[in-house]
Each structure stands twice: as structure tokens, then as C-alpha cells.
Amino acid sequence: MSDRKAQGVSETAIVLEIYDRLYAAFGPQNWWPADSPFEVIVGAVLTQNTAWTNVEKAIARLRENELLDTEAMMQVPEERLAELIRSSGYYRLKAQRLKAVLRFIFQSYNGRLDQMFKTEGSVLRQKLLSIKGLGPETVDSILLYAGAFPFFVVDAYTRRIFSRHEMINEKQSYHEIQNYFMTGLSNKTRLFNEYHALIVRTAKSYCHKILPDCVSCPLGTLPGFEKQIRETK
């Protein structure tokens, strides 16, 4: 049990304190970096197993070819689409996944994202999860950043930071960790959006997988700090 829990400090209070510290340190992150909901969807698929810099290159190629539109991308041959997104890695597989998403949008909503996002959030989430290749992190990114639904996105950075501070077990399921946040926070899209973006920023700036900079990190004095310092020496 951490010192704060022993002192009767609630999990919710700690989760909110972390948010406040990160926001004070980094300010608003203005996520997701995209010009349209469809671009968010494309980016969510392309960012699987690759760095965002590689996704940006693929997005730029799609924009140059005027394909960041449901109709246009639906019409382009899969082989051509794969070639354009080559920089994102696993490009043939990701082209298949993008086409699967597009087929779903056209078959269920006549290709209209505005109609898709009128669907009740939990219902749409289950439908998107049924698309081959879309896991919960990708689906929740689409729902949160493209559709403005209040679903907290759990990624490897979330697991790393919060397990190091002894607030979750890194081996817990996606649903268990997501529920931890959604139970402890107000069910607000803007808060979930900003919180996840701040987690990513923290992991990239301080909470590295190897040799984290705990001393400089805004969360350095939280529970787990001393243990992490010992483990990285």
C-alpha cells in the first residue's frame, strides 16, 4: 500500500493530482493532430506498432493525393493505398484494415461519419471492435478523438507510468485499467482527451522505457518514485 493510500487519500484524488501536475507542467496538448474526423480514424489505424513520425509521412502522402476522404479512399485500389502508406510499416495489412473500416462505414452509414457518430457510444464501440484488426486502443482513439465520445484510451505509456507509481498492475487487462480511470474521473470527453495526451507527453519526455528521468519528471515525488530510482541505478 502506498503512503497516500495509508493516509486515506482516495485513488480519485491521486489520479486528479497527476492530471493537475501534468497539465501545469506541459499545458494543453491540442490532440488529436488532424484536420478532420476521418483523418483521425486513418491515423488511429496507421499508428499501430509504429512511431507517429512515420504516420505523419503517410498522412502527408494521402493528403497530397487527395485521399483523406471516405469516398476517395474507398475508390482507390488497395494496392495503391498500401504503397502510399508504406512509411507507416505493415502497410499492406494496414491498407486492408483501412478498407475494412471504410466498408463498415459505407455499409452501415452510407459513408457518412456524421451518421456513424450519432450512434450510441457503447453500441458503436462494439461494432467497431468487430472489425478485424481494430483493438480497443484503436477503437477508443477513434471514439474519443474523432467522435468526441468519453472513452479513456489506455496505451503502453499509461501502463508504464501508472504501474511504476504502483497505481495499477501493468498486466491488468485493457478493460480493467480503462475502468480504473473512467470510475475515478468525471465522464468528460475533454478531460479524457487531455489526460491521455499528457500521459503520452510525459512518457516521451521523462518516463522512458529504459533509464527514465524520474528526478526531473513532474510526477517524481509520487508513490513509487524511490522504488523506480533504485531499479534504474
FENZIDA-V476087 format. One record per residue. N is the residue number from 0. RES is the residue in three letters. BURIAL is 1 if it has 16 or more other C-alpha atoms within 10 Angstrom, else 0. Layout:
N & RES & BURIAL
N & RES & BURIAL
This chain:
0 & MET & 0
1 & SER & 0
2 & ASP & 0
3 & ARG & 0
4 & LYS & 0
5 & ALA & 0
6 & GLN & 0
7 & GLY & 0
8 & VAL & 0
9 & SER & 0
10 & GLU & 1
11 & THR & 1
12 & ALA & 0
13 & ILE & 1
14 & VAL & 1
15 & LEU & 1
16 & GLU & 0
17 & ILE & 1
18 & TYR & 1
19 & ASP & 0
20 & ARG & 0
21 & LEU & 1
22 & TYR & 1
23 & ALA & 0
24 & ALA & 0
25 & PHE & 0
26 & GLY & 0
27 & PRO & 0
28 & GLN & 1
29 & ASN & 0
30 & TRP & 0
31 & TRP & 1
32 & PRO & 0
33 & ALA & 1
34 & ASP & 0
35 & SER & 0
36 & PRO & 1
37 & PHE & 1
38 & GLU & 1
39 & VAL & 1
40 & ILE & 1
41 & VAL & 1
42 & GLY & 1
43 & ALA & 1
44 & VAL & 1
45 & LEU & 1
46 & THR & 1
47 & GLN & 1
48 & ASN & 0
49 & THR & 0
50 & ALA & 0
51 & TRP & 0
52 & THR & 0
53 & ASN & 1
54 & VAL & 1
55 & GLU & 1
56 & LYS & 1
57 & ALA & 1
58 & ILE & 1
59 & ALA & 0
60 & ARG & 1
61 & LEU & 1
62 & ARG & 0
63 & GLU & 0
64 & ASN & 0
65 & GLU & 0
66 & LEU & 1
67 & LEU & 1
68 & ASP & 1
69 & THR & 1
70 & GLU & 0
71 & ALA & 0
72 & MET & 1
73 & MET & 1
74 & GLN & 0
75 & VAL & 0
76 & PRO & 0
77 & GLU & 1
78 & GLU & 0
79 & ARG & 0
80 & LEU & 1
81 & ALA & 1
82 & GLU & 0
83 & LEU & 1
84 & ILE & 1
85 & ARG & 1
86 & SER & 1
87 & SER & 1
88 & GLY & 1
89 & TYR & 0
90 & TYR & 1
91 & ARG & 1
92 & LEU & 0
93 & LYS & 1
94 & ALA & 1
95 & GLN & 1
96 & ARG & 1
97 & LEU & 1
98 & LYS & 1
99 & ALA & 1
100 & VAL & 1
101 & LEU & 1
102 & ARG & 1
103 & PHE & 1
104 & ILE & 1
105 & PHE & 1
106 & GLN & 0
107 & SER & 0
108 & TYR & 0
109 & ASN & 0
110 & GLY & 1
111 & ARG & 0
112 & LEU & 1
113 & ASP & 0
114 & GLN & 0
115 & MET & 1
116 & PHE & 1
117 & LYS & 0
118 & THR & 0
119 & GLU & 0
120 & GLY & 1
121 & SER & 0
122 & VAL & 0
123 & LEU & 1
124 & ARG & 1
125 & GLN & 0
126 & LYS & 0
127 & LEU & 1
128 & LEU & 1
129 & SER & 0
130 & ILE & 0
131 & LYS & 0
132 & GLY & 1
133 & LEU & 1
134 & GLY & 0
135 & PRO & 1
136 & GLU & 1
137 & THR & 1
138 & VAL & 1
139 & ASP & 1
140 & SER & 1
141 & ILE & 1
142 & LEU & 1
143 & LEU & 1
144 & TYR & 1
145 & ALA & 1
146 & GLY & 1
147 & ALA & 1
148 & PHE & 1
149 & PRO & 1
150 & PHE & 1
151 & PHE & 1
152 & VAL & 1
153 & VAL & 1
154 & ASP & 1
155 & ALA & 0
156 & TYR & 1
157 & THR & 1
158 & ARG & 1
159 & ARG & 1
160 & ILE & 1
161 & PHE & 1
162 & SER & 1
163 & ARG & 1
164 & HIS & 1
165 & GLU & 1
166 & MET & 1
167 & ILE & 1
168 & ASN & 0
169 & GLU & 1
170 & LYS & 0
171 & GLN & 0
172 & SER & 0
173 & TYR & 1
174 & HIS & 0
175 & GLU & 0
176 & ILE & 1
177 & GLN & 1
178 & ASN & 0
179 & TYR & 1
180 & PHE & 1
181 & MET & 1
182 & THR & 0
183 & GLY & 1
184 & LEU & 1
185 & SER & 0
186 & ASN & 0
187 & LYS & 0
188 & THR & 1
189 & ARG & 0
190 & LEU & 0
191 & PHE & 1
192 & ASN & 1
193 & GLU & 1
194 & TYR & 1
195 & HIS & 1
196 & ALA & 1
197 & LEU & 1
198 & ILE & 1
199 & VAL & 1
200 & ARG & 1
201 & THR & 1
202 & ALA & 1
203 & LYS & 0
204 & SER & 0
205 & TYR & 1
206 & CYS & 1
207 & HIS & 0
208 & LYS & 0
209 & ILE & 0
210 & LEU & 0
211 & PRO & 1
212 & ASP & 1
213 & CYS & 1
214 & VAL & 0
215 & SER & 0
216 & CYS & 1
217 & PRO & 1
218 & LEU & 1
219 & GLY & 1
220 & THR & 0
221 & LEU & 1
222 & PRO & 1
223 & GLY & 1
224 & PHE & 1
225 & GLU & 0
226 & LYS & 0
227 & GLN & 1
228 & ILE & 0
229 & ARG & 0
230 & GLU & 0
231 & THR & 0
232 & LYS & 0
